[in-house]
Amino acid sequence: MRRIVKMCRSSWRLAPWMAAAAVLAWSGTVFAATTGTGQGTGLRATASVAGVGLGVPLGDTGLRTAPADFNNSQSTVDAQVTAGSLLNVTAGVVSGATQSALALNQVSSTGGVTNLNLSLVNADIIPLSLLKVTADAVSSNATVVCSGGSPVATGSTTITNLKVTGPLGLNVPVTINPTGPTVVNVAGVATLTINEQTAIPSGLVVNALHLEINVLNINADVVIGHSRASMPDCAAAAGSVTISVPNINASNQGAVPVQGLCTYGGGTVTITSDPAIAPVTAACTPAGTYSVNANATSLANGNVTFTATQDTATASTTVTKATTARLPTVTVDTPATPISYANQGSYGPITGTCSETGQPVAVKVGTVDVPGVSCLASGTWTTGPTPLNLTTLPDGPVLITASQTDINGRTGSGSATVNKDATPPVVTIVTAPAINATNAGSYTTSGGCTTGDSNVNVSFNGGVATAASCTGGHWTLSGANLSTLPDGTVNILATQSDAFTNTSSASRAVPKDTTPPVVTVMAPATIDASNQANYTVSGTCTTGDGQVSVNIGSFATVAPCAGGNWTVTGANVGGLPQGAVTITASQTDAAGNTGTGTGSTNKTTAGNGDTTPPTVTVVAPPIGPSNQGSYSPSGTCTAGDGPVTVTIGSPPHQVTVTATCSGQGTWTAPPSDVSHLPQGQVIVTGTQTDAAGNTGTGSATTTKSTPGAVAVPVPVGGLWAALALLATGVLGLRRRRQAAA
């Protein structure tokens, strides 16, 4: 038959209950028992015939001797033992273990198997079962401790689901887990002893199952679950002890918990104190621990030294009794830096003082809890080095609290306040006209700002900033000399900061062009009877700088600039008086630079006494959400009779703009914001006056489908005021521009 054995690695180390003994070195003198022995074996079998596994103990630690202390275990997996063709024993896991702790005067051993299957079969003629023993688990334990200076041995056996059958498979009654040894005879086959316990000098041997077989001239001996422990001379152990006592307060003074480690078997532990209380005693448990409550209500506040005594070993500790409340002292240093938009995501550190060194400090900033703060040995605390994220806190005063609870359960706290303002000022640039030759030497720009915050610093192309006062939510910078800046794009930057270092800015890119268009008037023809009703004049202009405004005496018209030339044809100048006539052509570029050219001619005929007014018509589309911000009516006019004055709406809400009458007799009003006009019917009127003073008028009625803007009360000051002034300034600026167009 085959035997499969798996050995566990054996190594010496302190078991958890032994490690506690090692700590005792500081608490008192430790004496160890003289010696201790132990052995654990899972399965051992011998027989008078040859077989497999006979005479070799399985799961066997061997006999171990202390000192030094030992802790050994062995195991075998899928074990099988045979004796001839008669006896067969198999088991799942066969194991043994033994360990000693001389400092605690204790030795303990165990041995056992799982899935036991033992069979005894006569196979000479016809296979016949003589004996069968099965169990799910079989184990024994032998322990020796020192009690009162003498070794005390205890043993036990634990068997799960034990079944025994004799010849022909007949059940054999057995007692499972008996308190003492039990012998079961299987007639003519074997003797089975359960929980066999044998005293040895200063110790005990326990066999969970011991089977003695004598049948068919075969003798065999099988032991399952063998454990052995002994401890000679345990009286040499004087014992060792530790003590632990909390500080005494009003809630625990009547039953102060005293506990510690002790030597089992070394006698009781006696607790005394200085100043004295009534002594109390505690038994030392087999685990080597004790606990007892002491009444300290009679003691005055102050230091109390408690002493634990066992045999000749003692241990002491000093605690404090304080039944009168003394709260921990905690302060919070007022932060020097307020919380702003820039630092609210990484604020700190916040610091303070504390009195309970080593104890946690609960810190809260507004609604933000700060974990991991403790009182340092210096008597201070800090939230550093990790910065705090305070973005969720609202603007305004922020309360910082710090509290600390001492070991007696008393709590002290402190607080401080820091201000938070994470809302930056609102700054805008409202007016920033193009820079031209006229305003370059004394430029003016303006915008909105937040009242109560700093001045607005204005710079051009990153140059040195100039401060502009913020008054009533509005700032204006006048007289800026930008003549040294090159033509091109000029970047205007307006910046404002508040007392919390919150900063905001606005920027605007404006063109600078100080070169006016070049305009000329070519030699004009004399005005006479042949051409005064269809007069032509021309000249040169700067391409890309817009149309050319032409005045022939009092006759005004416009001409496009195409390819560097302009031409007016079909002008009816018969109404001009006879004599010298000055012809002026002017062109204004996007930057506002105006170039002018002039020419002179004569009119040889008298004025024709024009009494015919210009003819004006108006086309007024409906006003709705899509066009009320840039409404632009149009119509026809009399070419050569001057511009058309356009009025949209009625007083006091009307908008008045000027439109140019083209040489083709049409006009288009520049886009205007008419959103403020009342909802309903809107009258649009166009008026034109010629050189002779004749005035022609046309009108049209349309409908506005959206309600007019309603004035809403706005809180005074700060951002509201800035926005209100901004809106007023923008509307006023737009109307001034429309009026100037």
Secondary structure, 3 states (H helix, E strand, C coil): CCCCCCCCCCCCCCCHHHHHHHHHHHCCCCCCCCCEEEEEEEEEEEECCCEECCCCCEEECCCEEECCCCEEEEEEEEEEEEECCCEEEEEEEEEEEEEEEHHHCEEEEEEEEEEEEEEEEECCCCCEEEEEEEEEEEEEEEEEEEECCEEEEEEEEEEECCEEECHHHCECCCCCCCCCCEEEEECCCEEEEEEEEEEECCEEEEEEEEEEEEECCEEEEEEEEEEEEECCCHHHCCCCCCCECCCECCCCCCCEEEEEECCCCCCCEEEEEECCCCCEEECCCCCCEEEEEECCCCCCCEEEEEEEEECCEEEEEEEEECCCCCCCCEEECCCCCCEECCCCCCECCCEEEECCCCCECEEEECCEEECCCECCCCCEEECCCCCECCCCCCCEEEEEEEEEECCCCCEEEEEEEEEEECCCCCCCCCECCCEECCCCCCEEEEEECCCCCCCEEEEECCCCCEEECCECCEEEEEEECCCCCCCEEEEEEEEEECCCCCEEEEEEEEEEECCCCCCCCCCCCCECCCCCCCEEEEEECCCCCCCEEEEECCEEEEECCECCEEEEEEECCCCCCCEEEEEEEEEECCCCCEEEEEEEEEECCCCCCCCCCCCCCCECCCECCCCCCCECCEEECCCCECCEEEEECCCCCCEEEEECCCCCCEEECCCECCCCCCCEEEEEEEEEECCCCCEEEEEEEEEECCCCCCCCCCCCCHHHHHHHHHHHHHHHHHHHHHHHC
